[in-house]
Amino acid sequence: MNDLTNEEVILAGLGGRGRRSKKKSFGSETGASKNRRQFLDRAHKLPSSVQDNLLKGKAQISDSPYYATTEIRSTRAELITISQSEELGITNIDNGKLSKGRHLTLSGIRLIYDENAIDGEFTDLFPADLLNGEWELEIDGKKVFLKQPIRKFFDGFIGSENQKPFGVYYLDNPKTIEPQTSFEFNVDLPAAVNGFLKVFFIGTVVYGG
């Protein structure tokens, strides 16, 4: 996704500031990605200072780059923890929080598996006990997705959505993660599984605001 222009930000309705355009709202334009539309629908909820910086070009909007990796320990995997610092190839989330000035609109999650190594290729299919497990997402101490089936990451890879990347689950109800706000992504399994998990947080991030 390309960075939004000032005109596109204005069309998103950021506080009604700036010049007006006769064009339709950006969210209805042909070719607008789902992630971008979901961000624009929520852009007015950003702090006023961030909206101002977007309009002035002092803040930028980009695809979300966040990911984390961990070993499955018996029947549990905790992919984001406050004790985990950034480590190239493992995670770019520092101590379980987004960096200062980063606002994330989370539109989807991708979960992939490697049987052998934390720095592996992560192209292995899910074993049955992983498919039958559950995941949870917690933001600022509150569970926003509770006991969700891991099979959601697999379903849709076949059938009507068979063009999507393997392991992706698109959220019907996107979530916002604010700067310096702790969040967790945990997996529980019905039986022990050997291997490693990597999670990607798909969406749009504002930085420099």
trRosetta pair geometry for C-beta under 8 A, 3 or more apart (Angstrom, degrees):
i j d omega theta_ij theta_ji phi_ij phi_ji
1 33 5.9 -99 -93 26 112 146
1 35 6.5 -108 -54 83 150 124
1 36 5.9 170 -141 -64 136 109
1 62 7.3 151 82 -161 98 42
1 63 5.0 135 35 -61 103 94
1 204 7.2 -56 81 -101 159 97
3 60 5.6 -52 -132 -161 129 93
3 61 5.6 131 -146 63 71 72
3 62 6.2 -28 -88 -79 83 73
4 8 4.2 -127 -165 86 96 127
4 9 5.3 114 128 -55 128 83
4 12 7.7 -2 -167 -26 155 132
4 36 7.8 145 -76 -147 106 110
4 54 7.7 8 80 -170 122 111
4 61 4.9 17 12 52 104 136
5 8 4.8 100 52 5 74 100
5 9 7.2 -135 97 -3 42 86
6 9 5.6 -55 -151 36 35 113
6 10 6.3 36 152 -20 67 104
6 18 7.2 -166 166 -142 101 152
6 54 7.8 150 -117 144 65 69
6 55 6.0 76 -146 -151 97 50
6 57 6.4 -51 -69 -61 110 90
7 10 5.7 -54 -151 36 32 112
7 11 6.3 33 151 -19 65 105
7 21 6.4 72 -163 -56 99 147
8 11 5.5 -52 -147 37 34 113
8 12 6.6 42 149 -28 62 99
8 26 5.0 79 -151 -101 80 153
8 40 7.9 -89 164 -100 90 125
9 12 5.5 -50 -158 24 35 116
9 14 5.6 -10 162 -8 87 138
9 18 8.0 84 96 11 93 164
9 43 7.2 -164 -149 -177 71 154
9 54 4.9 -176 -148 144 151 115
9 55 6.0 -155 110 -84 135 61
9 61 7.8 165 -85 -11 106 139
10 13 7.9 64 168 -57 37 23
10 14 6.6 -81 -107 31 35 99
10 17 7.4 -108 -120 86 87 62
10 18 4.3 -102 -111 90 121 140
10 19 6.8 5 -163 63 162 60
10 20 7.6 -156 158 -107 123 34
10 21 6.8 111 105 -7 119 111
10 55 6.9 82 -71 -116 84 98
11 21 6.0 -39 -82 45 96 132
11 23 6.4 -38 -109 85 132 111
11 25 5.6 151 168 -144 94 50
11 26 4.2 110 106 -31 129 99
11 40 7.8 -18 102 -152 85 132
12 25 7.4 91 -103 -164 33 94
12 26 5.9 -37 -66 33 72 125
12 27 7.5 93 -114 -37 72 96
12 40 4.1 -127 -122 -149 108 90
12 43 4.4 24 148 46 135 153
12 44 7.4 -164 138 -45 90 79
13 16 6.7 0 -161 -65 68 57
13 25 7.3 -14 -32 -127 106 115
13 43 7.1 133 65 75 74 110
13 44 5.6 -31 108 -66 98 118
14 17 6.3 -50 100 38 85 96
14 18 7.7 42 66 10 101 122
14 43 5.6 -67 -83 134 89 115
14 44 6.2 -165 -114 -94 42 64
14 46 7.5 -21 -133 50 103 116
14 51 4.3 172 -178 -155 113 110
14 54 6.4 -139 -124 76 169 131
14 55 6.4 -160 90 -56 141 108
15 44 6.8 154 -49 -135 54 83
15 48 6.6 79 -82 -127 147 83
15 51 5.3 105 -9 143 122 154
17 51 7.3 121 26 141 130 113
17 52 7.5 4 68 -99 170 67
17 55 6.0 -46 100 -86 122 166
18 55 5.5 -149 -58 -146 128 127
23 26 7.9 47 119 -72 121 61
23 29 7.9 9 166 -82 118 113
24 28 5.1 -70 139 72 126 120
24 29 6.7 162 81 -69 103 72
25 28 5.5 78 70 10 83 101
25 29 7.9 -129 103 -28 46 84
25 40 7.6 148 165 148 103 134
26 29 5.5 -36 -160 -3 47 120
26 32 6.4 129 155 -100 76 143
26 36 7.7 -88 136 146 113 112
26 40 5.7 -140 78 -129 112 161
27 32 6.2 -166 -145 118 31 163
27 36 7.8 -171 -109 118 65 82
27 37 4.4 95 -145 -137 89 85
27 40 4.8 -160 -68 88 100 135
27 41 6.3 79 -103 -59 151 82
28 32 7.5 60 53 21 7 141
29 32 4.9 98 68 -35 86 114
32 36 5.2 -121 -175 84 87 123
32 37 5.3 101 130 -59 119 94
32 40 8.0 -39 -174 8 139 143
33 36 4.6 93 58 7 85 103
33 37 7.0 -151 93 -5 44 85
34 37 5.8 -56 -148 37 32 110
34 38 6.3 30 156 -19 66 107
34 107 6.6 147 119 -178 95 139
34 170 7.1 9 117 -155 153 136
35 38 5.9 -60 -151 37 28 109
35 39 6.5 28 153 -19 64 105
35 63 7.4 41 127 -119 158 80
35 105 7.7 137 -171 99 77 109
35 107 4.5 -153 -113 28 77 165
35 108 7.6 -77 -85 5 101 105
35 202 6.8 -105 -96 152 129 91
35 203 5.8 -179 -147 -137 109 40
35 204 5.5 143 160 -41 101 98
36 39 5.7 -53 -151 35 33 111
36 40 6.3 29 155 -17 67 107
36 204 6.7 106 -97 -71 47 141
37 40 5.8 -57 -146 39 31 109
37 41 6.3 36 154 -25 64 105
38 41 5.7 -50 -148 31 31 116
38 42 6.8 6 159 1 61 111
38 105 6.0 170 120 151 98 128
38 107 5.0 137 61 -101 155 114
38 174 4.8 107 180 -22 134 159
38 203 7.5 -82 90 -139 128 90
38 204 7.5 168 81 9 91 119
39 42 6.2 -82 -157 48 30 95
39 43 6.2 54 149 -61 71 91
39 61 7.2 121 159 -163 154 131
39 105 4.6 164 -101 51 76 156
39 107 7.8 -64 -45 -52 80 122
39 203 7.3 131 -69 179 101 84
39 204 3.9 -22 -76 53 140 154
40 43 5.3 -21 -140 -14 37 121
42 45 5.2 -42 -178 25 75 120
42 46 7.9 97 133 -36 75 80
42 105 5.7 150 65 -113 138 130
42 174 7.2 -120 -25 94 146 126
42 176 6.4 -164 165 -70 147 122
43 46 5.9 -28 -171 -3 51 114
43 51 7.3 110 160 -106 89 95
43 54 7.9 -99 -166 73 117 175
44 51 7.6 37 -127 -96 42 137
45 176 7.0 -108 103 -67 135 167
46 50 4.4 -100 161 85 117 127
46 51 5.3 146 87 -55 111 84
46 54 7.7 68 93 -17 159 136
46 103 6.1 100 -120 130 101 173
46 206 6.7 27 -120 24 141 167
46 209 7.6 -42 179 157 128 166
47 50 4.7 90 63 5 84 104
47 51 7.2 -150 96 -6 44 86
47 209 7.6 147 62 140 105 125
48 51 5.5 -54 -149 36 36 114
48 52 6.3 38 153 -21 68 104
49 52 5.7 -51 -150 34 32 114
49 53 6.4 30 152 -18 64 106
49 209 6.8 130 116 167 83 92
50 53 5.7 -54 -147 38 33 111
50 54 6.5 39 151 -24 64 102
50 59 5.9 60 -160 -64 70 173
50 103 6.6 40 -152 -9 163 146
50 206 6.1 73 -175 136 125 147
50 209 3.7 46 -126 167 83 144
51 54 5.7 -52 -152 31 31 114
51 55 6.6 28 153 -15 64 106
52 55 5.8 -59 -153 38 31 110
52 56 6.2 16 154 -7 67 114
53 56 5.7 -62 -139 48 32 104
53 57 8.0 -95 171 64 56 21
53 58 4.0 -85 -157 74 88 104
53 59 3.8 79 119 -16 111 108
53 208 7.0 -164 154 117 134 80
53 209 4.5 164 68 -129 143 75
54 57 7.8 39 179 -68 27 24
54 58 7.8 -77 -50 54 21 68
54 59 4.8 -50 -71 68 61 112
54 61 7.1 38 -128 -38 112 108
54 206 7.1 -53 -79 -141 114 125
54 209 6.9 -8 -47 -99 80 120
58 208 6.3 -154 146 140 61 106
58 209 7.2 109 105 -107 89 53
59 101 7.9 -151 -121 -178 105 105
59 206 5.7 21 164 -178 121 99
59 207 6.8 171 -160 87 80 29
59 208 4.6 171 -122 87 54 87
59 209 3.6 25 -104 -75 139 85
60 206 7.2 164 84 -151 41 56
60 207 5.8 -21 62 64 89 79
60 208 5.3 54 13 29 85 132
61 204 6.1 5 -174 -179 99 109
61 205 7.3 165 -151 84 54 41
61 206 5.5 -25 -97 -98 75 72
62 65 7.6 2 116 -30 118 100
62 204 7.3 159 82 -153 28 66
62 205 5.9 -24 66 62 78 88
62 207 7.1 -26 23 18 110 110
63 203 7.8 141 -161 87 56 30
63 204 6.7 -61 -114 -104 34 55
63 205 7.4 20 121 18 20 91
64 104 5.9 69 -112 -141 120 106
64 106 7.4 55 -73 -104 166 61
64 201 5.5 -86 144 105 142 84
64 202 6.0 157 56 -154 123 20
64 203 4.4 47 -23 60 138 69
64 204 6.3 -80 -40 -49 89 10
64 205 4.9 113 -99 -29 68 105
65 92 6.5 -35 123 81 101 150
65 205 7.2 -67 10 15 76 146
66 92 6.2 -134 -126 75 54 98
66 93 5.7 58 -156 -66 106 101
66 98 7.6 -63 -87 -101 143 91
66 104 7.1 -15 -3 -112 141 151
66 200 7.2 138 91 -157 57 55
66 201 4.4 -8 79 44 111 114
66 205 7.7 119 -21 -63 105 140
67 91 6.4 -144 102 -125 63 54
67 92 6.3 54 45 22 74 94
67 93 7.7 -158 68 -18 29 99
67 198 6.4 10 -179 179 112 95
67 199 6.5 172 -152 89 65 50
67 200 4.7 -22 -99 -100 96 69
67 201 7.2 -158 -77 10 46 74
68 79 4.5 119 105 161 120 94
68 80 5.0 -127 -62 -74 175 80
68 84 7.4 79 -145 117 115 154
68 90 7.5 10 -153 148 50 63
68 91 4.1 24 -118 -111 69 112
68 93 5.5 -37 -71 25 110 124
68 185 7.0 150 57 47 134 122
68 198 7.2 179 91 -150 39 57
68 199 5.5 -5 57 55 84 94
69 79 7.2 -8 -96 -147 6 93
69 89 7.6 -33 18 138 148 60
69 90 4.8 -114 52 -154 112 57
69 91 6.1 -149 22 -54 71 80
69 118 5.7 121 141 -169 122 88
69 196 6.5 24 -178 169 96 113
69 197 7.0 -179 -146 94 56 48
69 198 4.4 -15 -99 -102 90 83
69 199 7.7 -178 -78 19 45 63
70 77 5.5 149 92 -168 114 94
70 78 6.5 -75 122 75 172 49
70 79 5.0 -152 11 -110 121 55
70 118 7.4 -14 -140 -127 15 113
70 196 6.8 -170 99 -152 30 80
70 197 6.2 -9 60 59 73 86
71 77 7.2 -149 106 -120 33 97
71 118 6.2 -62 -62 -78 84 110
71 195 7.7 176 -150 112 64 29
71 196 5.3 -49 -103 -101 52 83
72 76 7.4 152 -163 78 67 31
72 77 4.6 -53 -107 -69 65 114
72 130 7.9 -85 -94 -97 159 107
72 187 7.4 -59 -113 87 96 126
72 189 7.3 32 -163 -10 126 142
72 193 5.2 -25 127 85 157 92
72 194 6.9 173 71 -147 114 15
72 195 5.4 27 20 69 123 67
72 196 6.6 -148 -6 -90 80 27
72 197 6.1 84 -58 -16 93 103
73 76 5.5 -28 71 71 87 83
73 77 6.7 143 17 -87 71 56
74 192 4.6 -60 -157 -113 59 101
75 133 8.0 179 -168 -114 79 118
75 188 6.3 30 146 -163 90 64
75 189 4.4 -137 -153 64 72 87
75 190 7.1 -133 -142 71 122 7
75 191 6.5 -116 -97 166 109 7
75 192 5.5 -79 -56 -83 76 54
75 193 7.5 92 -105 9 49 79
76 186 7.3 -19 -164 -172 86 100
76 187 7.0 150 -158 85 40 65
76 188 5.9 -6 -103 -106 71 66
76 189 7.3 -136 -56 18 34 86
77 186 6.9 164 87 -157 56 55
77 187 4.2 4 54 53 101 110
77 189 7.9 55 -4 -20 95 109
77 197 5.1 74 162 24 162 135
78 81 5.5 59 133 -61 118 109
78 184 7.0 -35 -158 -163 91 108
78 185 8.0 137 -161 82 47 51
78 186 5.2 -13 -108 -109 67 90
78 187 8.0 -150 -67 27 33 69
79 184 7.9 133 58 -172 71 61
79 185 4.6 -30 56 82 116 100
79 186 7.1 -165 13 -86 79 37
79 187 7.2 60 -26 -7 106 102
79 197 6.2 -83 -86 98 117 112
79 198 8.0 128 -139 -135 126 25
79 199 5.0 57 163 13 164 127
80 84 7.0 -127 -152 50 42 135
80 91 7.4 147 -106 -142 72 144
80 93 5.8 -29 -129 98 109 150
80 96 5.2 115 157 -118 93 77
80 183 6.4 7 107 99 153 71
80 184 5.2 -162 76 -126 101 46
80 185 5.3 73 8 23 109 83
80 199 8.0 -77 -35 63 98 132
81 84 4.8 96 61 -6 85 104
81 96 5.7 -74 139 -66 15 117
81 184 7.3 46 -87 -118 49 98
82 95 5.2 24 -160 -175 58 76
82 96 4.3 -57 -79 15 56 135
82 97 7.8 37 -114 -23 79 92
82 182 6.5 -21 -80 -129 104 126
83 95 7.4 54 -60 -125 9 70
84 87 7.7 -86 -178 1 88 111
84 90 8.0 -131 -172 130 117 117
84 91 5.9 39 146 52 126 153
84 93 7.4 42 100 87 111 88
84 95 6.9 175 68 -90 52 33
84 96 6.9 97 47 -47 91 78
85 94 5.8 11 -149 -140 59 77
85 95 6.3 8 -93 -50 60 76
86 91 6.3 -125 -126 100 47 77
86 92 5.5 31 -135 -136 104 43
86 93 7.1 167 -88 58 76 22
86 94 4.6 -34 -35 -81 96 88
87 90 4.0 2 87 47 108 123
87 91 5.9 48 42 42 80 74
89 119 5.8 24 150 -121 133 97
90 118 6.6 15 -112 154 97 116
90 119 7.7 -55 -73 -80 80 83
93 96 6.6 46 142 -102 112 21
93 97 7.3 149 -179 51 89 25
93 98 7.3 -50 -135 -82 88 49
94 97 6.7 -42 81 60 70 74
94 99 6.8 57 32 -74 120 83
96 182 4.9 22 129 -143 111 87
96 183 6.7 -175 177 51 81 46
96 184 6.7 -7 -148 -77 117 73
97 179 7.8 59 166 177 100 46
97 180 5.3 23 173 -141 135 34
97 181 6.3 150 -138 61 93 26
97 182 5.3 -53 -79 -86 90 54
97 183 7.5 120 -104 12 47 75
98 102 4.2 -129 164 85 116 120
98 103 7.8 129 122 -81 158 21
98 104 6.0 -163 -89 -13 151 117
98 177 6.0 128 -22 128 134 109
98 178 7.4 -164 49 114 130 29
98 179 5.3 -102 96 -120 107 47
98 180 6.8 -78 71 -30 72 30
98 181 6.7 9 27 42 99 74
98 183 8.0 31 -23 12 89 116
99 102 4.9 77 62 -6 76 127
99 179 6.7 -42 100 -142 38 96
99 180 7.8 0 173 -60 17 68
99 207 7.8 33 78 -127 113 111
100 179 5.4 70 -139 178 32 132
100 180 6.0 26 -89 -46 65 109
101 179 5.6 83 6 -98 17 152
101 206 8.0 -109 160 116 69 79
101 207 5.8 77 124 -152 99 60
101 208 6.2 90 158 -45 134 11
101 209 5.5 161 -161 53 90 61
102 179 5.1 123 50 -96 60 90
102 205 5.7 -14 -163 -170 93 114
102 206 7.1 156 -151 77 41 55
102 207 5.2 -2 -99 -96 75 89
103 176 7.0 -12 -177 -167 90 99
103 177 7.6 164 -161 83 45 55
103 178 6.1 -12 -118 -125 79 52
103 179 6.3 -55 -67 -34 62 86
103 205 6.8 152 75 -156 46 59
103 206 4.4 -1 52 49 101 106
103 207 8.0 -166 23 -66 66 48
103 209 7.0 -23 0 45 115 137
104 176 7.0 152 85 -157 56 50
104 177 4.3 -5 61 56 109 99
104 201 6.9 21 177 134 144 132
104 203 5.8 89 -180 89 86 132
104 204 7.4 157 -152 83 52 43
104 205 4.9 -19 -98 -100 74 86
105 174 5.8 26 176 160 86 132
105 175 7.8 166 -157 86 48 35
105 176 5.7 -23 -102 -101 62 75
105 203 4.9 -159 94 176 60 122
105 204 4.8 2 52 56 106 91
105 205 7.7 -161 23 -75 66 39
106 109 7.4 21 179 -61 112 85
106 171 6.7 55 123 8 85 153
106 174 5.8 169 81 -163 56 79
106 175 4.7 -10 53 62 115 82
106 176 7.2 -167 11 -82 84 21
106 177 6.1 59 -30 -10 116 106
106 201 5.6 -59 -123 -173 104 103
106 202 7.4 88 -159 69 64 50
106 203 4.5 -110 -116 -40 29 154
107 170 6.7 -18 150 -150 80 80
107 171 5.9 -155 -175 40 33 102
107 174 5.0 -20 -97 -108 56 119
107 202 5.6 -75 71 111 85 87
107 203 4.2 146 7 -101 83 81
107 204 7.2 53 -17 -5 119 82
108 168 5.8 16 166 -172 130 96
108 169 6.2 173 -159 88 83 46
108 170 4.4 -38 -99 -108 114 55
108 171 5.7 -156 -86 -3 46 81
108 202 3.7 -17 69 66 93 126
108 203 6.8 169 27 -57 63 76
109 137 7.7 -142 -70 -69 151 135
109 153 7.6 -72 102 -96 93 104
109 168 7.4 159 86 -150 40 54
109 169 5.3 -9 61 59 86 96
109 171 7.2 71 -6 -47 89 101
109 185 7.7 166 -143 -130 137 140
109 199 6.4 -19 -171 -166 99 101
109 200 7.1 153 -161 79 49 56
109 201 6.3 -18 -108 -110 73 54
109 202 6.6 -147 -69 16 22 93
110 153 7.4 112 -148 -144 41 109
110 165 6.6 -9 -120 98 133 121
110 167 4.9 72 -168 114 79 98
110 168 4.6 -27 -97 -93 90 70
110 169 7.5 171 -86 18 40 65
110 199 6.9 153 81 -157 55 50
110 200 4.2 0 54 51 106 105
110 202 6.2 80 -17 -35 97 115
111 135 7.3 -136 -70 -70 157 158
111 150 7.0 -92 90 -150 156 92
111 153 4.7 -59 48 -119 107 160
111 167 5.1 -139 68 -173 50 104
111 169 7.5 10 7 1 100 108
111 187 7.9 122 -146 -81 143 134
111 197 6.3 -17 -165 -166 93 107
111 198 7.5 157 -152 81 47 48
111 199 5.3 -12 -100 -103 73 80
112 122 4.3 79 122 167 120 109
112 123 7.5 -8 -176 -81 124 30
112 166 7.2 82 -103 106 101 95
112 167 4.5 -43 -74 -95 75 175
112 197 7.4 147 78 -155 40 58
112 198 5.2 -18 63 61 90 96
112 200 8.0 26 3 -4 104 102
113 122 6.5 142 68 -148 17 74
113 124 5.1 -82 102 76 89 98
113 125 7.6 -14 65 118 122 14
113 126 5.5 117 8 -94 150 66
113 127 7.9 -139 149 4 159 76
113 130 6.3 45 -94 173 154 167
113 167 7.9 -178 -5 -103 78 133
113 195 5.8 31 -174 145 97 140
113 196 7.1 147 -157 80 55 51
113 197 5.9 -24 -101 -102 69 66
113 198 7.8 -165 -73 21 26 76
114 117 6.0 -55 134 57 132 56
114 118 7.6 162 72 -99 129 19
114 120 3.6 155 -172 74 150 132
114 121 6.4 142 -109 56 120 52
114 122 4.5 -72 -48 -84 105 56
114 123 7.5 44 -95 21 84 48
114 124 5.6 126 -118 10 37 116
114 195 6.1 176 91 -168 44 98
114 196 4.9 -14 63 61 92 101
114 198 7.4 40 -3 -10 104 108
115 120 7.7 -93 47 113 50 176
115 124 5.0 135 -20 -98 93 173
115 194 6.7 50 -164 105 75 89
115 195 4.5 -61 -124 -103 39 112
115 196 7.9 -144 -68 21 2 76
116 120 5.4 117 69 -84 87 145
116 195 7.3 -11 -21 -120 28 75
116 196 7.8 -52 67 10 30 110
117 120 3.8 129 64 -50 90 97
117 196 6.7 -49 106 7 22 145
118 196 4.8 -173 -95 -127 57 155
120 196 6.7 140 24 53 115 132
122 196 7.6 -85 -91 96 93 101
122 198 5.1 -33 -116 23 154 132
124 195 7.4 -116 74 -143 150 141
126 130 4.3 -130 -168 92 96 119
126 131 4.7 122 120 -60 126 84
126 150 7.2 175 -155 138 154 122
126 153 7.7 113 -48 87 148 115
126 154 6.2 -97 25 -70 138 129
127 130 5.0 90 58 10 72 105
127 131 7.2 -138 99 -6 35 91
127 193 5.9 171 62 -133 130 117
127 195 7.8 159 3 -3 120 147
128 131 5.6 -56 -148 37 33 113
128 132 6.2 16 160 -8 68 113
129 132 5.9 -59 -138 46 32 105
129 133 6.8 54 153 -46 60 97
129 189 5.3 62 153 -178 96 116
129 190 5.8 -130 -148 59 87 86
129 191 4.5 -90 -129 58 141 92
129 192 7.5 15 135 69 160 25
129 193 5.0 -171 89 -66 117 108
130 133 5.6 -40 -155 4 35 121
130 150 6.2 -107 158 124 64 157
130 189 6.3 -39 -97 -113 47 124
130 193 5.3 85 -59 -115 91 169
130 195 7.8 -38 -68 60 140 138
131 150 6.0 -155 -149 95 25 109
131 151 5.4 57 -178 -87 81 80
131 154 6.1 -13 -126 -4 101 153
132 149 7.9 -44 -149 -152 34 96
132 150 7.2 -3 49 48 10 110
132 151 7.2 30 -88 -49 38 106
132 189 7.5 82 82 -152 76 72
132 190 5.5 -34 111 8 114 127
133 149 7.8 135 90 -154 39 53
133 150 4.5 36 70 -8 82 136
133 187 5.8 46 139 180 139 93
133 188 5.9 179 -166 92 100 45
133 189 4.0 -47 -95 -100 123 63
133 190 6.5 -145 -88 -9 65 73
133 193 8.0 -80 -46 -5 136 140
134 147 4.9 -22 -171 -151 144 56
134 148 6.2 134 -162 63 79 38
134 149 6.1 -50 -105 -97 70 38
134 150 6.4 -126 -87 -27 17 85
134 187 7.3 164 87 -153 43 55
134 188 5.2 -9 60 60 90 93
135 145 7.3 8 109 116 84 120
135 148 5.2 -38 65 68 79 96
135 150 5.7 101 -21 -82 102 78
135 185 6.8 0 -174 -174 110 83
135 186 6.8 163 -153 87 63 45
135 187 5.0 -24 -99 -99 83 72
135 188 7.7 175 -84 20 35 67
136 143 5.7 -38 -174 -143 116 112
136 145 6.0 178 -149 95 47 75
136 146 5.6 21 -124 -120 104 42
136 147 6.5 11 -77 -43 99 39
136 148 6.9 149 -84 15 46 88
136 184 7.7 11 104 105 91 97
136 185 7.5 176 86 -148 50 43
136 186 5.2 -8 55 59 94 93
136 188 7.8 28 -4 -1 104 104
137 143 7.2 121 81 -155 46 62
137 144 5.5 -46 97 62 98 91
137 145 4.2 46 32 37 99 107
137 148 7.9 6 -1 10 90 133
137 175 7.4 178 123 25 141 164
137 183 7.0 -1 -175 -177 84 106
137 184 7.2 167 -153 85 42 56
137 185 5.5 -7 -104 -102 74 76
138 141 6.7 -5 170 -140 111 9
138 142 6.5 165 -157 80 76 29
138 143 4.9 -41 -97 -92 84 59
138 144 6.9 147 -117 9 28 77
138 183 6.3 171 91 -155 58 59
138 184 4.4 5 53 50 106 99
138 185 7.9 -161 24 -68 71 36
138 186 7.5 19 0 4 109 107
139 142 6.0 -28 69 62 67 83
139 144 5.3 11 15 -13 108 129
139 175 6.5 -173 -28 166 154 135
139 177 5.9 -130 -130 -105 124 86
139 181 6.5 28 -175 140 86 121
139 182 7.8 158 -157 94 42 53
139 183 4.6 -9 -106 -108 65 101
140 178 7.9 24 -54 38 127 105
140 181 5.0 -43 -68 -169 99 107
140 182 6.3 120 -93 56 42 73
140 183 7.2 -18 -26 -77 53 73
141 182 7.2 57 -40 75 70 113
143 146 4.7 69 143 -78 129 97
144 175 5.5 85 141 -110 155 145
145 148 5.1 -16 165 -27 108 132
148 152 6.3 -44 163 11 103 143
149 152 5.5 120 83 -21 82 91
150 153 5.9 -36 -180 18 62 112
150 154 7.6 47 133 -6 73 102
150 187 6.9 53 -83 -141 124 108
151 154 5.4 -62 -158 43 52 108
151 155 5.6 48 148 -21 84 107
152 155 5.9 -49 -126 41 32 107
152 156 7.8 21 -173 5 55 119
152 169 4.6 52 130 -114 103 133
153 167 4.9 2 172 -154 110 52
153 168 6.9 124 -149 37 72 10
153 169 5.0 -73 -89 -38 60 107
154 157 5.7 -62 -172 8 48 125
154 166 7.9 7 -119 -163 58 81
154 167 7.4 1 -77 -93 55 47
155 158 7.8 -67 -146 43 43 82
155 159 7.9 -2 -174 26 70 133
156 159 6.6 -76 -121 61 33 109
156 160 7.5 -48 -137 65 69 75
156 161 4.0 -10 -172 66 90 128
156 162 7.7 -162 160 -71 46 44
156 164 6.2 0 136 41 105 138
156 168 7.9 -90 97 81 125 79
156 169 7.8 124 39 -108 142 60
157 161 7.4 -33 -68 98 18 89
157 162 6.4 52 157 -127 37 60
157 164 6.6 -103 -103 72 55 93
157 166 5.4 45 -126 -116 134 67
157 167 7.7 41 -76 -25 130 37
158 162 5.3 23 -135 -98 28 105
159 162 6.0 153 52 -49 34 96
161 164 5.0 4 159 -5 99 119
164 168 5.1 -120 159 62 116 128
164 170 7.7 -110 -132 -28 150 113
165 168 5.0 83 70 -23 86 126
168 202 7.1 28 -141 -17 107 154
170 202 7.8 -62 -105 81 68 137
171 174 5.2 124 93 -84 125 51
171 175 7.0 -82 169 -5 166 83
174 203 6.9 127 -149 -118 117 123
177 181 5.9 -158 -173 74 72 121
177 183 5.6 -43 -130 -39 128 149
178 181 4.4 79 66 -16 82 134
185 199 5.5 -123 112 95 155 172
187 197 6.4 95 9 -15 155 175
189 192 7.2 116 95 -99 128 18
189 193 5.5 -105 -173 -1 172 113
206 209 5.5 8 146 -10 111 134
